[in-house]
Amino acid sequence: MKHIGALVFPKFELLDLCGPLQMFGVLKENFSISLVAADKGSVPSNQHVEVIATDSFTDHKPYDILCVPGGIGTRDQVSNPKLIDWLKHSAQKAEYVLSVCTGSSLLARSGVLDGFKATTNKAAFDWVRSQGPKVNWQAKARWVEDGKFFTSSGVTAGMDMALGFIAHFRGDAKARKVAKWSEYQWHDDPNWDPFAAIHGLVKD
């Protein structure tokens, strides 16, 4: 059983969080999930749907797996020393660290991604890259695995990455079983990324 700590902050992107957690939540025998925020209680998403954080930064709980969503709220949070400090220490202790979309900007700002390969939402690629100039940013990737870090492209890519992580952790057959149960068509190739060309980061 691995304990997932999923970070939430004001204006996080709802599917960045709920998409991957849906995949992990199918495997109740393998994963337990907690939402963590600066303070316990209600946290609004960018879609005005609120979630309840049961853990706070001051609890100092260790998590086996850290999951970091993105969203427009990351523009504020990259300059939030309380969040960045918590994220740095929590990521260093975690066995695995996952980010979706612009969530990688927060990891980059904390310094934990320095020297590692990573990706992010292609529409926000230049801004995210500016938050971590020492990160080896991959312009074309649905998701990237490097060491204990799994980072995905934008929004729906988080579900593909989550399944990729499940395949890494529990095997390909288990990941396909989760995708089938969810009636989700898994893009299982981490290099599949039409959005890099759409946003002018690479040539067709």
Order of alpha helices (4+ residues) and beta strands (2+ residues): beta-alpha-beta-beta-beta-beta-beta-alpha-alpha-beta-alpha-beta-alpha-beta-beta-beta-alpha-alpha-alpha
